[in-house]
Amino acid sequence: MSQFEAVLFDAGDTLIRLSGSGETLLHRAADDLGAAPLDPGEVADVWKRVLDRSSTAEEMAKGRDLSTEKHHDVWTALYTAAGCETLAPGLSERLYALTIDAASWEAFEDTVPTLRALAERGTKIGIVSDTGFDLRPALDALGVMAYVDGVVMSFQHGMCKPAVPVFLAASEQLDVDPARCLMVGDNPLTDSGAIAAGMHVFLLPRPAATGPRGLSQVLSLV
């Protein structure tokens, strides 16, 4: 018998991710605005600045995942600071709209098979995500929600991982003792907070550009 009754998953870059590259999204946003074709080199430079700034302590401290309003304001300001408006007026807002659109997301090829296998074993499944918008439409469209028993999103609770109450809220939703929960994620700074909640944690490496995420490894632990 497994020591785990439930597996909690991070969402972004663990179960799902934005389809295509950031540059692809920028070009799509410009096309939606009816703008002239963008220079690929300039687009690459802007997206690199987005990536570089988005993971800084300064940006993380702005609480972008604590409410839908903050998520919108912080991300569009970051896009503007990175140079989106110099590429095309209105690009920051359109890019933001694309990133929260359920149709812009894809599941890793091993996501649904892994969740299905866990469900068939009678394992409860939860999602714990730092997000400023509702991920459930994307998760539902991708077939993920069919196997999920509970979802905890930071903007609904006003706090983000690694805060212990976030993980405890997920275990309470599933009615499983924290010691019987396995947390699966990809960020050691946030997902490992589940340890302080009394859970075990399994961290995945950075995802490859294509192919499975490596989620089948979870099945060997449950």
Wavefront OBJ file of the C-alpha trace (Angstrom):
o trace
v 0.000 0.000 0.000
v 1.308 3.452 -0.916
v 2.091 5.924 1.832
v 0.350 8.593 -0.274
v -3.398 9.001 -0.558
v -3.197 12.189 -2.619
v -0.890 13.858 -5.106
v -0.881 17.646 -5.404
v 0.455 19.197 -8.585
v 1.663 22.641 -9.488
v 0.009 23.733 -12.750
v 2.180 25.977 -14.925
v 5.231 24.185 -16.370
v 4.302 21.058 -14.407
v 1.001 19.942 -15.970
v 0.413 22.655 -18.576
v 2.284 25.442 -20.347
v 1.675 28.210 -22.846
v 1.609 26.862 -26.394
v 4.533 27.936 -28.516
v 7.277 30.356 -27.575
v 6.908 33.828 -26.114
v 7.977 35.209 -29.450
v 5.120 33.316 -31.097
v 2.659 34.923 -28.697
v 4.043 38.374 -29.417
v 3.647 37.875 -33.160
v 0.093 36.578 -32.628
v -0.762 39.583 -30.481
v 0.558 41.950 -33.154
v -1.426 40.139 -35.847
v -4.577 40.444 -33.724
v -3.997 44.204 -33.534
v -3.536 44.449 -37.297
v 0.016 45.731 -36.815
v 2.733 45.466 -39.429
v 4.900 42.326 -39.214
v 7.348 42.596 -36.318
v 11.098 42.258 -36.647
v 12.032 38.819 -35.233
v 15.211 40.132 -33.646
v 13.393 42.924 -31.835
v 10.703 40.489 -30.687
v 13.347 38.129 -29.308
v 14.990 41.001 -27.421
v 11.691 42.110 -25.895
v 10.745 38.598 -24.814
v 14.171 38.054 -23.267
v 13.646 41.191 -21.194
v 10.234 39.871 -20.153
v 11.752 36.587 -19.005
v 14.695 38.249 -17.261
v 12.513 40.711 -15.333
v 9.654 38.366 -14.513
v 11.761 36.182 -12.226
v 13.458 38.973 -10.263
v 12.793 39.448 -6.554
v 11.477 42.937 -7.328
v 8.796 41.615 -9.677
v 7.879 38.682 -7.452
v 7.401 41.069 -4.526
v 4.666 42.949 -6.394
v 2.097 40.283 -5.506
v 1.012 39.606 -9.065
v -0.641 36.303 -8.131
v -2.608 37.643 -5.170
v -5.561 39.018 -7.155
v -6.838 39.252 -10.706
v -6.374 43.023 -10.652
v -2.762 42.844 -9.501
v -2.027 40.109 -12.039
v -3.262 42.281 -14.882
v -1.557 45.451 -13.700
v 1.827 43.909 -12.862
v 2.126 41.859 -16.046
v 0.999 44.578 -18.446
v 3.386 47.023 -16.771
v 6.197 44.496 -17.150
v 5.371 43.970 -20.823
v 5.406 47.716 -21.374
v 8.715 48.146 -19.530
v 10.216 45.351 -21.615
v 9.390 47.246 -24.813
v 6.109 45.806 -26.089
v 4.614 49.216 -26.809
v 7.607 50.166 -28.926
v 6.854 47.155 -31.125
v 3.171 48.045 -31.528
v 0.769 50.263 -29.565
v -1.596 48.170 -27.458
v 0.640 45.102 -27.621
v 0.987 44.786 -23.837
v -2.752 44.471 -23.301
v -3.233 42.087 -26.211
v -0.341 39.898 -25.102
v -1.818 39.720 -21.615
v -5.214 38.732 -23.035
v -3.582 35.889 -24.943
v -1.715 34.549 -21.927
v -4.895 34.186 -19.870
v -6.927 32.715 -22.738
v -7.645 29.025 -22.181
v -6.946 28.366 -25.869
v -3.334 29.509 -25.440
v -2.402 26.623 -23.148
v -1.360 23.042 -23.813
v -0.898 19.980 -21.602
v 2.339 18.013 -21.616
v 1.852 14.755 -23.473
v 2.156 12.678 -20.298
v -0.110 14.860 -18.140
v -3.488 13.240 -18.779
v -2.122 9.658 -18.912
v -0.412 10.167 -15.545
v -3.500 11.681 -13.933
v -5.656 8.900 -15.344
v -3.314 6.255 -13.934
v -3.377 7.896 -10.504
v -7.169 8.127 -10.529
v -7.453 4.464 -11.499
v -5.382 3.606 -8.428
v -7.808 5.529 -6.248
v -5.365 8.345 -5.560
v -6.911 11.765 -4.982
v -5.541 14.558 -7.160
v -5.240 18.239 -6.348
v -3.733 21.303 -8.013
v -1.949 24.057 -6.083
v -1.091 27.001 -8.310
v 0.262 30.503 -7.906
v -1.904 32.307 -10.452
v -3.749 35.579 -10.781
v -6.446 34.188 -13.071
v -8.677 31.121 -13.136
v -6.830 28.228 -14.747
v -9.803 25.865 -14.645
v -11.150 26.697 -18.131
v -7.768 25.771 -19.626
v -7.476 22.677 -17.450
v -10.987 21.613 -18.415
v -10.400 22.144 -22.139
v -7.238 20.036 -21.937
v -8.947 17.127 -20.203
v -7.158 17.658 -16.894
v -10.144 18.565 -14.716
v -11.768 15.189 -15.364
v -9.272 13.687 -12.896
v -8.910 16.546 -10.404
v -10.610 16.483 -7.006
v -9.604 19.941 -5.798
v -7.957 23.170 -6.980
v -6.293 25.840 -4.837
v -5.330 29.048 -6.657
v -3.392 31.781 -4.919
v -5.562 34.682 -6.062
v -8.580 33.119 -4.367
v -6.747 32.773 -1.057
v -4.728 35.996 -1.046
v -1.446 34.156 -0.492
v 1.106 32.289 -2.574
v 3.344 29.294 -2.176
v 5.486 28.609 -0.155
v 2.965 29.740 2.489
v 1.926 26.692 4.508
v -1.813 27.541 4.559
v -1.937 27.177 0.760
v -0.880 23.540 0.951
v -3.048 22.835 3.977
v -6.061 24.240 2.113
v -5.437 21.676 -0.630
v -5.161 18.760 1.789
v -8.335 19.902 3.535
v -10.183 20.055 0.213
v -9.207 16.449 -0.447
v -9.767 15.390 3.174
v -6.309 13.824 3.324
v -3.749 14.226 6.097
v -0.783 16.350 4.894
v 1.601 13.508 5.749
v -0.244 11.381 3.186
v 0.149 13.992 0.410
v 2.861 14.184 -2.239
v 3.454 17.632 -3.774
v 4.800 17.641 -7.350
v 6.203 20.841 -8.836
v 9.153 22.456 -10.571
v 10.102 25.419 -8.383
v 12.230 24.704 -5.294
v 11.532 28.164 -3.880
v 7.761 27.780 -3.862
v 6.717 24.142 -4.189
v 9.120 22.964 -1.494
v 7.037 24.966 0.982
v 4.885 21.857 1.200
v 7.608 20.319 3.370
v 6.781 22.783 6.143
v 3.156 21.657 5.816
v 4.227 18.100 6.596
v 4.139 16.809 3.029
v 6.682 15.063 0.821
v 7.824 16.927 -2.296
v 8.950 15.728 -5.720
v 10.586 18.404 -7.888
v 10.823 18.086 -11.661
v 13.691 19.500 -13.753
v 13.132 22.218 -16.332
v 10.839 20.919 -19.110
v 12.248 20.016 -22.489
v 11.046 21.961 -25.514
v 9.120 18.911 -26.742
v 8.131 15.500 -25.479
v 6.837 14.255 -22.132
v 7.283 16.168 -18.893
v 8.563 13.187 -16.919
v 5.412 12.874 -14.861
v 5.440 9.074 -15.113
v 8.110 9.173 -12.404
v 5.342 10.120 -9.990
v 3.670 6.747 -10.527
v 6.679 4.966 -9.090
v 6.239 6.911 -5.854
v 2.535 6.234 -5.382
l 1 2 3 4 5 6 7 8 9 10 11 12 13 14 15 16 17 18 19 20 21 22 23 24 25 26 27 28 29 30 31 32 33 34 35 36 37 38 39 40 41 42 43 44 45 46 47 48 49 50 51 52 53 54 55 56 57 58 59 60 61 62 63 64 65 66 67 68 69 70 71 72 73 74 75 76 77 78 79 80 81 82 83 84 85 86 87 88 89 90 91 92 93 94 95 96 97 98 99 100 101 102 103 104 105 106 107 108 109 110 111 112 113 114 115 116 117 118 119 120 121 122 123 124 125 126 127 128 129 130 131 132 133 134 135 136 137 138 139 140 141 142 143 144 145 146 147 148 149 150 151 152 153 154 155 156 157 158 159 160 161 162 163 164 165 166 167 168 169 170 171 172 173 174 175 176 177 178 179 180 181 182 183 184 185 186 187 188 189 190 191 192 193 194 195 196 197 198 199 200 201 202 203 204 205 206 207 208 209 210 211 212 213 214 215 216 217 218 219 220 221 222
